[in-house]
Amino acid sequence: MIIYQLHQLHGKHICYNQIEANYNNTKGWKTVTEDAFYAEYKKVSPGVESVIDDLEDRYEKKFGKRPDKRKKRDTIEEELNADSNSTY
C-alpha cells in the first residue's frame, strides 16, 4: 500500500504503511490522493497560498533562483532581510 502525504513546510512524502502515515498525521502531514500528490503544491489548496511559497517567490525575485529546499523558513527570511538591515 502506498500513502501519499503533503506538508506545508516539508513538501511531499510517500509512506508504505499505515503506522507511519498515522504518525506523520500527528506531525502536520496531510494524506492526499495520488493526483493531488503529483499536482503542484499550490493547486492542492486552491485560493490559499502558503507563507513558504510567498517567501520562495520573494527569494527568487531577489536572488534570481529558488532557495535550496533544505533551507528553513527562518533562514530564507534572514537572507531576504540581510540587505535591508545593513548600513553603507
C-alpha positions in Angstrom: 0.0 0.0 0.0 1.3 3.5 -0.9 0.1 6.5 1.0 0.8 10.0 -0.4 1.3 12.9 2.1 1.9 16.6 1.8 3.3 19.0 4.4 3.2 22.8 4.1 6.8 23.2 5.2 8.5 19.9 4.2 6.8 19.1 0.9 6.0 15.6 -0.2 6.4 12.2 1.3 5.4 8.6 0.4 4.5 6.2 3.2 4.5 2.5 2.7 2.5 1.5 5.8 -0.5 2.9 7.8 1.5 3.2 11.1 4.0 5.7 9.5 1.1 7.6 7.9 -0.8 7.9 11.2 2.3 9.1 13.0 3.0 11.7 10.2 -0.6 12.9 10.5 0.1 13.9 14.1 3.0 16.0 12.9 1.1 18.1 10.4 1.2 15.9 7.3 -2.0 15.5 5.3 -2.9 12.3 3.4 -3.9 13.1 -0.2 -4.8 11.3 -3.4 -2.1 10.3 -5.9 -3.4 13.0 -8.3 -3.1 15.7 -5.6 0.3 14.5 -4.6 1.7 14.8 -8.1 0.0 18.1 -8.9 1.8 21.4 -8.0 1.6 22.0 -4.3 -0.2 25.4 -4.8 -3.0 23.6 -6.5 -3.6 21.3 -3.6 -5.1 24.2 -1.6 -6.7 26.4 -4.2 -7.0 30.1 -3.3 -4.7 29.7 -0.3 -1.0 30.4 -0.9 1.3 29.2 1.8 3.8 31.5 3.5 6.6 29.3 2.2 5.5 29.8 -1.4 5.5 33.6 -0.9 8.9 33.5 0.7 10.3 31.4 -2.2 8.8 33.8 -4.8 10.4 36.8 -3.0 13.7 34.9 -2.7 13.6 34.1 -6.5 12.9 37.7 -7.4 15.8 39.0 -5.2 18.5 36.3 -6.0 17.3 35.0 -9.4 16.9 31.4 -8.2 14.7 29.3 -5.9 16.1 28.7 -2.4 17.5 25.3 -1.6 14.7 23.0 -0.4 16.6 22.2 2.8 16.6 25.8 3.9 14.2 26.6 6.8 11.7 29.4 6.7 13.7 31.5 9.2 16.9 31.2 7.1 15.1 32.4 4.0 13.6 35.4 5.9 17.1 36.3 7.3 18.6 36.2 3.8 15.8 38.3 2.4 16.2 40.9 5.2 20.0 40.9 5.3 20.5 43.8 2.8 17.8 46.0 4.3 19.5 45.8 7.7 23.0 46.7 6.6 24.2 50.2 6.5 26.6 51.6 3.9 
